[in-house]
């Protein structure tokens, strides 16, 4: 995994900083080629937003999962994460709605939040086979998409909307105020995010928080962008997975500890010596296969499909 990351970091060193974002976006869309799968991809436009339905063979289109991709709120797409969305369709026995929410810096951070909320509301009554309520609803996301997932869960609860049957967050960012100890403690061990964020670690925390406010137009501790500071009671069943080597480890730990204290059915699983969002490196990576199998079992336990129930 580490070796596969070196070429892009070497390229960034030779490239003017003004071109880094475009380079990273292009790289991310092609870094994880789709595996050979017969999953059906159906492009759609959802309230002016590009999106696609991903349906694994035999998956139930009446069960629906909204997947929110990672990419530091600035990169990533439905295309970049097809390896995971096809797998989530299989694991949850559901149609996956993957959206291209608006990205920074072309759009404010809250624009992406609003897109996720709109997509969730739309998915409650629309599926790949037409209109109608879903039999089961799920939300999942990784990294920045994990942040958007957790923010969405609280908003759905507060709006009185139908709650997801279950949710999954992979290495989520939960604290935009940069308060987690692992941000500095794991900087050397995080092979993916460490090189990208090493320069930020040299900036005093007050300046980082001011920069976050300037970018987001919200105080960094606002619950919409920092779910760890929000009300974490009455959440749906939630599985969080994180690496013990990544800088966002304590974002996951702190969120889960607070949610458990609030009485929510939240579970944290960690793996050692793997990179940020290592699940996308399956099937070559054994730990990726293990993590995905845990997610499969989680879905089967908290929201079994009729087929799963019949086998039990």
Backbone torsions as a table, in degrees:
resi	resn	phi	psi	omega
1	UNK	NA	-46.1	-178.6
2	UNK	-62.3	-42.5	179.8
3	UNK	-61.9	-34.8	-178.9
4	UNK	-69.8	-19.5	-179.2
5	UNK	-87.3	-20.2	-173.0
6	UNK	-62.0	-42.0	-176.9
7	UNK	-56.8	-41.5	-177.8
8	UNK	-69.2	-36.4	178.1
9	UNK	-68.2	-37.8	176.9
10	UNK	-64.4	-39.5	179.1
11	UNK	-65.9	-40.4	178.9
12	UNK	-60.6	-37.6	-179.8
13	UNK	-63.1	-29.7	-177.9
14	UNK	-93.2	0.0	-173.2
15	UNK	-112.7	137.4	176.2
16	UNK	-56.0	143.0	-176.8
17	UNK	-57.2	-32.0	-178.5
18	UNK	-64.0	-18.0	-178.6
19	UNK	-102.8	0.3	-174.2
20	UNK	-62.6	-45.2	-175.1
21	UNK	-63.8	-45.6	178.9
22	UNK	-61.6	-39.4	179.3
23	UNK	-65.5	-44.1	-179.7
24	UNK	-66.5	-37.9	178.2
25	UNK	-63.5	-44.6	179.5
26	UNK	-64.7	-42.2	179.6
27	UNK	-63.0	-43.9	-175.8
28	UNK	-65.3	-35.1	-179.4
29	UNK	-68.9	-16.9	-176.7
30	UNK	-124.0	2.3	-174.7
31	UNK	-69.5	-30.6	-176.3
32	UNK	-125.2	83.1	-177.7
33	UNK	-56.3	146.4	179.1
34	UNK	-61.8	137.0	176.2
35	UNK	-75.4	160.3	176.5
36	UNK	-63.3	113.5	-177.3
37	UNK	-149.9	153.7	177.7
38	UNK	-100.8	19.7	177.0
39	UNK	-60.6	138.8	-179.6
40	UNK	-88.9	127.8	178.6
41	UNK	-108.7	125.6	-179.6
42	UNK	-125.7	103.2	178.6
43	UNK	-67.2	140.4	176.3
44	UNK	-140.9	166.6	169.8
45	UNK	-116.0	123.3	-174.4
46	UNK	-115.4	102.4	179.1
47	UNK	50.8	46.6	178.5
48	UNK	82.6	2.9	-177.3
49	UNK	-112.0	135.6	175.5
50	UNK	-72.4	140.2	179.6
51	UNK	-157.2	173.9	175.4
52	UNK	-151.3	146.9	170.9
53	UNK	-90.7	136.7	176.1
54	UNK	-121.0	119.6	-175.8
55	UNK	-128.3	110.7	177.6
56	UNK	-71.0	155.6	178.9
57	UNK	-55.9	127.2	178.1
58	UNK	82.7	-6.1	179.9
59	UNK	-68.3	146.7	-175.6
60	UNK	-85.2	112.8	-178.8
61	UNK	-66.9	-11.6	177.4
62	UNK	-84.2	-10.7	171.3
63	UNK	-101.3	129.1	-170.3
64	UNK	-131.4	140.2	-179.0
65	UNK	-130.0	124.9	174.7
66	UNK	-89.6	118.7	178.1
67	UNK	-106.9	129.3	-178.2
68	UNK	-113.5	111.7	-174.0
69	UNK	-71.7	156.1	173.8
70	UNK	-89.7	-178.0	-179.4
71	UNK	137.5	28.8	175.7
72	UNK	59.2	26.0	179.4
73	UNK	66.6	4.2	-175.0
74	UNK	-122.7	-11.3	-178.0
75	UNK	-149.6	179.8	-176.8
76	UNK	94.0	161.3	-176.7
77	UNK	-166.2	175.7	172.6
78	UNK	-60.3	-35.9	-179.7
79	UNK	-65.9	-43.0	-175.3
80	UNK	-64.4	-22.4	-173.7
81	UNK	-114.2	19.8	-178.3
82	UNK	-62.6	-29.6	177.6
83	UNK	-59.8	-40.0	179.5
84	UNK	-81.2	-40.3	-176.3
85	UNK	-66.0	-36.2	176.3
86	UNK	-64.8	-38.3	-179.9
87	UNK	-70.3	-39.7	178.4
88	UNK	-64.9	-35.4	176.4
89	UNK	-60.7	-43.0	178.5
90	UNK	-66.5	-47.1	-173.8
91	UNK	-67.7	-38.0	-177.9
92	UNK	-91.9	-3.7	-174.8
93	UNK	52.4	50.9	-173.0
94	UNK	-144.4	157.7	169.8
95	UNK	-79.4	130.6	-178.7
96	UNK	-100.5	128.1	173.9
97	UNK	-100.2	110.0	178.8
98	UNK	-105.3	125.7	-173.4
99	UNK	-114.6	150.4	171.2
100	UNK	-97.7	78.2	178.7
101	UNK	-66.2	156.8	-176.6
102	UNK	-64.9	139.2	-174.0
103	UNK	-107.8	154.5	169.8
104	UNK	-82.2	155.9	1.0
105	UNK	-90.4	0.1	-179.9
106	UNK	-63.7	-28.2	-179.1
107	UNK	-130.9	154.2	177.1
108	UNK	-67.8	156.7	-178.8
109	UNK	-54.7	-40.2	-176.4
110	UNK	-67.6	-19.2	177.8
111	UNK	-64.3	-40.5	176.7
112	UNK	-65.2	-38.3	177.3
113	UNK	-61.0	-45.2	-179.8
114	UNK	-63.6	-37.4	178.9
115	UNK	-63.9	-39.7	179.0
116	UNK	-65.2	-40.6	178.6
117	UNK	-65.0	-43.5	179.5
118	UNK	-62.9	-42.2	-179.1
119	UNK	-64.8	-39.3	179.6
120	UNK	-63.9	-48.0	179.2
121	UNK	-60.3	-39.6	179.2
122	UNK	-66.4	-40.8	-176.1
123	UNK	-67.3	-24.6	178.8
124	UNK	-59.5	-28.8	-176.2
125	UNK	-121.6	5.0	-178.9
126	UNK	-135.8	137.3	176.9
127	UNK	-132.3	-178.8	-179.5
128	UNK	-67.1	-16.8	-179.6
129	UNK	-107.6	14.3	176.6
130	UNK	123.1	-166.6	-177.3
131	UNK	-84.5	159.4	179.7
132	UNK	137.2	150.8	-179.4
133	UNK	-66.4	150.9	179.6
134	UNK	-83.4	151.4	174.3
135	UNK	-77.9	-30.2	177.7
136	UNK	-151.6	148.7	-177.0
137	UNK	-128.8	138.0	177.5
138	UNK	-137.2	158.7	172.9
139	UNK	-135.5	140.6	177.2
140	UNK	-150.2	156.1	177.5
141	UNK	-171.0	163.2	-179.3
142	UNK	-124.6	142.8	174.5
143	UNK	56.6	-116.3	175.6
144	UNK	-60.2	-36.2	175.9
145	UNK	-67.2	-27.7	173.1
146	UNK	-67.5	-39.8	174.3
147	UNK	-59.4	-47.3	-180.0
148	UNK	-63.8	-34.6	177.3
149	UNK	-62.6	-49.1	-177.3
150	UNK	-68.1	-38.0	176.0
151	UNK	-63.2	-40.5	-179.6
152	UNK	-64.9	-39.9	-179.0
153	UNK	-58.1	-44.5	-179.7
154	UNK	-66.9	-39.3	-179.8
155	UNK	-66.2	-42.9	178.3
156	UNK	-58.9	-44.7	178.0
157	UNK	-61.1	-46.9	-176.2
158	UNK	-69.5	-26.8	179.0
159	UNK	-85.1	-7.1	-179.0
160	UNK	72.1	22.3	178.5
161	UNK	-80.8	167.6	175.9
162	UNK	-59.8	125.6	-177.6
163	UNK	-79.1	149.7	173.7
164	UNK	-62.4	148.6	173.3
165	UNK	-67.0	-29.1	179.3
166	UNK	-168.0	162.2	179.1
167	UNK	-143.9	155.3	178.7
168	UNK	-134.9	133.8	176.6
169	UNK	-126.3	122.4	-179.5
170	UNK	-100.9	116.5	178.5
171	UNK	46.1	53.7	-175.0
172	UNK	-73.1	146.1	167.3
173	UNK	-85.5	125.1	-176.5
174	UNK	-121.2	-7.3	-173.2
175	UNK	-138.0	102.9	-179.8
176	UNK	-79.5	-3.0	177.7
177	UNK	-88.1	0.3	176.0
178	UNK	60.1	46.6	-176.9
179	UNK	-98.4	-8.9	-174.6
180	UNK	-74.8	130.4	-179.4
181	UNK	-57.8	-33.0	-176.6
182	UNK	-68.3	-13.9	177.3
183	UNK	-59.4	-34.4	176.5
184	UNK	-102.3	-37.0	-176.4
185	UNK	-64.1	-33.3	-176.1
186	UNK	-105.1	14.9	-176.4
187	UNK	-61.3	-40.5	-178.0
188	UNK	-75.8	-28.3	-176.0
189	UNK	-90.1	-11.3	-179.2
190	UNK	-88.9	99.2	-174.2
191	UNK	-71.7	-21.0	-178.6
192	UNK	-94.7	-55.9	-176.0
193	UNK	-86.1	-25.6	-178.2
194	UNK	-54.2	-52.5	179.9
195	UNK	-63.0	-30.8	-178.7
196	UNK	-76.7	-31.0	-173.5
197	UNK	-109.3	5.1	-179.0
198	UNK	-61.4	-38.3	-179.8
199	UNK	-67.9	-32.8	178.7
200	UNK	-67.4	-28.9	-178.1
201	UNK	-65.2	-20.1	-179.8
202	UNK	-83.4	-11.2	-178.2
203	UNK	-85.9	133.0	179.0
204	UNK	-56.2	142.2	-177.6
205	UNK	-54.3	-43.7	179.3
206	UNK	-57.2	-36.9	178.8
207	UNK	-70.4	-37.2	176.6
208	UNK	-61.9	-42.6	-179.1
209	UNK	-67.2	-37.5	177.0
210	UNK	-64.6	-41.7	178.2
211	UNK	-62.9	-37.8	177.9
212	UNK	-65.2	-40.6	177.8
213	UNK	-63.7	-43.3	-178.3
214	UNK	-62.3	-39.2	-178.1
215	UNK	-74.3	-37.7	-171.3
216	UNK	-101.7	-15.2	-175.4
217	UNK	58.8	26.9	173.9
218	UNK	-138.9	148.6	175.5
219	UNK	-62.4	143.0	-175.0
220	UNK	-56.5	-26.2	-179.4
221	UNK	-89.5	5.9	178.6
222	UNK	-64.4	134.1	-173.0
223	UNK	-62.3	-23.9	-179.9
224	UNK	-64.7	-36.3	179.6
225	UNK	-107.5	-12.1	176.5
226	UNK	-129.1	79.7	-173.9
227	UNK	-56.5	-24.5	-177.8
228	UNK	-63.8	-22.2	-179.3
229	UNK	-93.0	3.1	-178.0
230	UNK	-94.2	-176.0	174.4
231	UNK	-77.3	117.4	-175.9
232	UNK	-109.0	23.4	176.1
233	UNK	-87.7	159.0	174.6
234	UNK	56.3	39.8	174.9
235	UNK	-89.0	157.2	176.0
236	UNK	-74.2	168.7	175.3
237	UNK	-53.0	129.0	-173.0
238	UNK	-136.6	131.8	174.8
239	UNK	-112.2	126.0	177.9
240	UNK	-115.7	131.5	176.1
241	UNK	-121.7	138.9	-179.3
242	UNK	-149.2	158.7	176.1
243	UNK	-93.7	140.2	177.8
244	UNK	-73.8	-8.9	-179.3
245	UNK	-99.9	-6.1	-173.0
246	UNK	-94.7	158.2	-176.7
247	UNK	-70.7	-20.1	-179.0
248	UNK	-92.0	9.4	-179.1
249	UNK	-54.2	-49.0	-175.7
250	UNK	-72.8	-20.6	171.0
251	UNK	-60.4	-42.1	178.3
252	UNK	-69.9	-47.4	-178.1
253	UNK	-58.2	-48.0	-176.5
254	UNK	-64.8	-42.6	179.9
255	UNK	-62.3	-48.4	-177.6
256	UNK	-64.4	-43.2	178.9
257	UNK	-60.1	-41.7	-179.8
258	UNK	-69.8	-39.3	179.5
259	UNK	-65.3	-41.2	177.7
260	UNK	-63.3	-41.2	178.8
261	UNK	-63.5	-28.4	178.8
262	UNK	-85.3	-0.4	176.3
263	UNK	90.4	11.0	-179.1
264	UNK	-87.1	146.0	-178.2
265	UNK	-80.6	77.1	-175.7
266	UNK	-116.3	141.3	-178.4
267	UNK	-131.9	138.6	177.4
268	UNK	-111.7	132.2	172.3
269	UNK	-122.4	134.8	179.2
270	UNK	-126.3	151.4	175.4
271	UNK	-125.3	146.0	179.0
272	UNK	-95.2	152.2	171.1
273	UNK	60.1	33.0	173.3
274	UNK	-124.9	160.7	-176.9
275	UNK	-84.9	169.5	175.1
276	UNK	-53.5	128.7	-179.3
277	UNK	51.1	52.5	179.3
278	UNK	-67.2	-16.8	-177.8
279	UNK	-58.4	-28.9	-176.6
280	UNK	-73.4	-10.5	178.4
281	UNK	-87.2	4.3	176.2
282	UNK	-69.6	159.0	2.2
283	UNK	-88.8	-4.1	-176.8
284	UNK	-64.6	-32.9	-175.4
285	UNK	-92.9	122.2	-178.0
286	UNK	-60.4	-40.9	180.0
287	UNK	-65.3	-30.1	175.3
288	UNK	-66.1	-42.8	177.8
289	UNK	-64.4	-40.0	179.8
290	UNK	-63.0	-45.9	-178.1
291	UNK	-63.4	-42.1	-180.0
292	UNK	-67.8	-33.7	176.6
293	UNK	-66.4	-37.0	175.7
294	UNK	-62.5	-38.8	178.3
295	UNK	-67.0	-41.0	177.8
296	UNK	-58.6	-46.3	-179.7
297	UNK	-65.6	-35.5	176.9
298	UNK	-60.7	-49.3	178.3
299	UNK	-60.7	-42.7	-177.8
300	UNK	-65.2	-28.2	-178.7
301	UNK	-82.9	-47.1	-172.9
302	UNK	-88.9	-23.9	-178.3
303	UNK	-148.4	65.4	-176.6
304	UNK	-65.0	145.2	174.7
305	UNK	-80.9	163.7	177.3
306	UNK	-55.1	-36.5	179.7
307	UNK	-66.5	-40.4	178.8
308	UNK	-64.3	-42.3	-179.9
309	UNK	-62.0	-38.9	-177.7
310	UNK	-67.8	-27.0	179.2
311	UNK	-79.9	-24.6	-174.3
312	UNK	-69.0	NA	NA
